Amino acid sequence: MQKFPAYFLFGAATSSHQVEGSCNNDWSRWEIANASRLAKEYSRTTGLCSAEHLRQEGIRPGNYISGICVDHYHLFEEDFRLAEKIGLNACRFSVEWSRVEPEEGVWNMNELKHYVSMVSSLRKKNIEPFVTIWHWTLPLWLADRGGVLCPEFPFYFSRYAAKIVSAMNDRASYYIIINEPEIYSLNSYMLGKWTPCKKGPLNYYRSITTLIRAHTLAYSEMKKVNPGIKAGTACNMTYFEPGGGFINRLAARAADRWWNRYFTDKVMGSMDFMGLNYYFHNRIHYGLNRNSNERISDMGWELYPEGIYHVLKNLEPYGLPVYVTESGLADADDSRRAWLIEETLKQVHKALSEGVNVRGYLHWSLLDNFEWDKGFWPRFGLISVDHATMKRTMRESAKVYKNIIQNGLNI
Ligand code: BGC
C-alpha cells in the first residue's frame, strides 16, 4: 500500500449557493427568470445524459431553481458529521456574500456568526476549514451596480473579505479568495450564458482584470487583519495535450498560457498557496478537441485523471504549495466516482513523489448540489441527498475514499 504523508489533507468541497438554500442573490433572481427557458432548451436536446430519469428532471423548470436546495444552511452539523465519518480532515465551503452584507456596508452579525459556527463545528471534528470568500454569487445591491464590472468592485470585495477574516479571528487558517475567475468570466461575460449575461471579449477581459485587482487588494486587506492566515485563489486548470507536430505544440502552449497562467501569473505576489480545480483535458489537434472520451461523466465530460499529473508538474516552478481544491464528476449511479477518486489520487501521489509540493485533495463535492445552469439533475456528491426528505446517504464511492484515506493506495 502506498501512503500519503501525514500532513496531506483529504477533503471535500461545497459552495454556498449550491447547497445552502434560500439564497437571495443575483443567481437566485436569474434562475427564476430563466428556469422555463433552460427547461425548454434542455427538452430540445437528447439530453447530456443517457439516463432517462435524469433527462426527465432536466426538462422540468423546477430543476433550475435552487430554492431550499439541500438545506445545508440548517443541516451543516449533520453534513460535517458525515464528513467526519468518511474520515475527511479538510472541508471547503463558501461564505454567501448576500447574507453577510445584504445592503451596501450593512453587516448582518448573525450571519457572520453562522459562518463562524461552521468553522468551529469543523474544528471540533479536527477538520481543517478552507473558507472560500467568493464562489460567484453577488448581493443584489452590487449586481444592480454592475457586479464585477462595477468600478468599485475591488474595493467592495476587499472590504467584505477583510470582514470575514476579522469575524473568523484565528479560527480559520486557509482562505480561497476567488473561485475560478476564468470560468466565471468565460460563462458570465465571454459566452454570456450565466448572469449577468454580458456577452463579449471586451467584457470578459474587463471581468478578468477586475478580478485580478480584487484578488490582490483583498489579499492585502485580509493580511492586514490577520497576517498569519494563508490565502490563495482556486483556478480551473486544463491539461492541454498537444496532438503530434509543431503547430499543435504551439497551440497547446498558447492555450496553457492564456487559460492556466494569465490570472495566476498576475496574482503570484499575493498568493500563499495555489488552489487547483481540475476537471478538463483537451487534446489539441489543429484547433479541434480530439479527446478519446473513453469514460465520461453524466454531463458528458471526459474523465481523464492522468491530466492532473501534468497540470501539477506545470505548477512546480511557481514554488508554492498546491491544494487540489476541486476534482469530481456528475455520476448519479455512482458507477465511476470511486474509480475517478482512486485514479486521480494515484496521479497526485505520482506528482508528490516526484517532488511537487501538493498538500491536499478536496473532492467536489461533499453533497449532491445545485449545478448552476444545469440545476439539480447532475449528482456530484460523495453523499446523496433525497430532495423530498433531505435524507443524506453516504455513497459507496465515499467508502472507497475512506479506505484510501485510512490505508493508502493500492499501487
Ligand atoms: C465549480 C463548481 C461546480 C463544479 C462542477 C467548478 O467549476 O467551482 O461550482 O459545481 O465545477 O461543474
Residues whose N, C-alpha, C, O or C-beta is under 5 A from the ligand:
A	BS01	BGC	none
